[in-house]
Structures are given as structure tokens and as C-alpha cells.
């Protein structure tokens, strides 16, 4: 079954908190470099969704998309739309996450397409993101039109805390 991309508002985040937390915590456990360290308890993941993300979505500063497959959320992407006053033309992709058991099914591409479509609808002309250099998602981003702006070495720790990794900054004009 193909994934359906849905927008999650504040009440939907609360209702689907368990699913969102599972996607995030399981992805970090499998090595996803998305700002968190392993092990990540589901309670910490739930606090992230119900605190930071839900607040920003409710305030209209962020859009959260979920990929639903067989009735379950299996992936997410966030579009950060609130930028400084001198950057109203820009937005950012954040926390593009697909559950380890749902990868390689086109879900990441579907999420990115939806986020880019929304950016276009909002009148944005530049979208930026960063990703762990060499990550499996880097070719996906390039395939949907993102270009490399630069690489910063030793940017962050891998989730297991064993090594620092570089981060690649990317952009796409729309």
C-alpha cells in the first residue's frame, strides 16, 4: 500500500503522539542523525512532539507532514516557515524521518514533494536543509533538486556518541 501524506495540526499531533514518538525513537536507535542521542526513550520523543513541534505548528511557524501507511504514521517532515524579517522568501526542511522498517518505499520522496509544494504555495523561493554528510538521505535530496552549498566538518555527534560527523548544507530554488 502506498503512503498517504497528511498534514498534522496540533490536535492530530496529540492524537498520534505514540506513532510519532515511535518513528523518532526507533530512527534514532537505528542511527538517524537528527539532533538526538541514543538511546532515546519514547517519553523524550513524546516531549519533543508535544512541546516543541506542537507549539510551533499551533503558532503557524511550522508545518508538519506525516506519511501514513496501513493506518500508521511511518514518516515525517517539517517545513519551518518562520524566518527572520530579512528572509521572508526562505524556509527550511527539518527532521525528515522515515521509520527504519518503511525505508526504500518512496516515502521520503513523497514527504519532500509535499513539503516543497507547500513552500511554493506559501510563496517561498528558497528552501534550505542540512544533513549528515554521506547519509542515505543526501542522494534523495539531490534527486528532488537540492544542491550542495557547503560542508562543515565535525558538526555533530553521531547518535551513538562514538564519532563526530560532517554536515552538508543544501538549498533548492523554487
CORCOR-V512863 format. One record per pair of residues at least 6 apart in sequence whose ideal C-beta (glycine too) atoms are under 6 Angstrom apart, sorted by sequence separation. I is the first residue (numbers start at 1). J is the second residue. D is the distance in whole Angstrom. If there is no record, write none. Layout:
# CORCOR-V512863
i->I j->J d->D
i->I j->J d->D
This chain:
# CORCOR-V512863
i->56 j->62 d->4
i->131 j->137 d->5
i->57 j->64 d->5
i->66 j->73 d->5
i->67 j->74 d->5
i->83 j->90 d->5
i->131 j->138 d->5
i->157 j->164 d->6
i->158 j->165 d->6
i->28 j->36 d->5
i->67 j->75 d->4
i->119 j->127 d->5
i->29 j->38 d->5
i->98 j->107 d->5
i->28 j->38 d->5
i->66 j->76 d->5
i->81 j->91 d->5
i->98 j->108 d->5
i->154 j->164 d->4
i->80 j->91 d->6
i->155 j->166 d->6
i->28 j->40 d->4
i->65 j->77 d->5
i->79 j->91 d->6
i->80 j->92 d->4
i->155 j->167 d->4
i->153 j->166 d->5
i->64 j->78 d->5
i->80 j->94 d->5
i->25 j->40 d->5
i->151 j->166 d->5
i->152 j->167 d->5
i->62 j->78 d->6
i->63 j->79 d->4
i->78 j->94 d->4
i->25 j->42 d->5
i->78 j->95 d->5
i->151 j->168 d->5
i->62 j->80 d->5
i->133 j->151 d->6
i->77 j->96 d->4
i->150 j->169 d->5
i->25 j->45 d->4
i->148 j->168 d->6
i->149 j->169 d->4
i->21 j->42 d->5
i->24 j->45 d->4
i->61 j->82 d->4
i->76 j->97 d->5
i->93 j->115 d->6
i->148 j->170 d->6
i->149 j->171 d->5
i->75 j->98 d->4
i->21 j->45 d->4
i->146 j->170 d->4
i->21 j->46 d->5
i->74 j->99 d->5
i->146 j->172 d->5
i->145 j->172 d->5
i->74 j->102 d->4
i->91 j->119 d->5
i->17 j->46 d->5
i->20 j->49 d->5
i->141 j->170 d->5
i->17 j->49 d->6
i->75 j->107 d->5
i->108 j->140 d->5
i->112 j->144 d->5
i->91 j->124 d->5
i->132 j->165 d->5
i->133 j->166 d->4
i->77 j->111 d->4
i->133 j->168 d->5
i->13 j->49 d->6
i->75 j->111 d->6
i->79 j->115 d->5
i->89 j->125 d->5
i->90 j->126 d->5
i->91 j->127 d->6
i->92 j->128 d->5
i->93 j->129 d->4
i->89 j->126 d->6
i->130 j->167 d->5
i->131 j->168 d->6
i->77 j->115 d->5
i->79 j->118 d->6
i->130 j->169 d->5
i->67 j->107 d->5
i->13 j->54 d->5
i->129 j->170 d->5
i->128 j->171 d->5
i->10 j->54 d->5
i->67 j->111 d->6
i->127 j->172 d->5
i->65 j->111 d->6
i->10 j->57 d->6
i->126 j->173 d->6
i->10 j->58 d->4
i->65 j->114 d->5
i->19 j->72 d->6
i->20 j->73 d->6
i->19 j->73 d->4
i->120 j->174 d->5
i->63 j->118 d->6
i->8 j->64 d->5
i->16 j->73 d->6
i->7 j->65 d->6
i->8 j->66 d->5
i->5 j->65 d->6
i->6 j->66 d->5
i->34 j->95 d->6
i->5 j->67 d->6
i->6 j->68 d->6
i->3 j->67 d->4
i->4 j->68 d->5
i->3 j->69 d->4
i->1 j->70 d->6
i->27 j->97 d->5
i->30 j->100 d->4
i->26 j->99 d->6
i->23 j->97 d->6
i->26 j->100 d->6
i->23 j->99 d->5
i->33 j->132 d->4
i->3 j->107 d->5
i->5 j->110 d->5
i->3 j->110 d->6
i->5 j->114 d->4
i->38 j->159 d->4
i->37 j->159 d->6
i->38 j->160 d->6
i->31 j->159 d->6
i->28 j->159 d->5
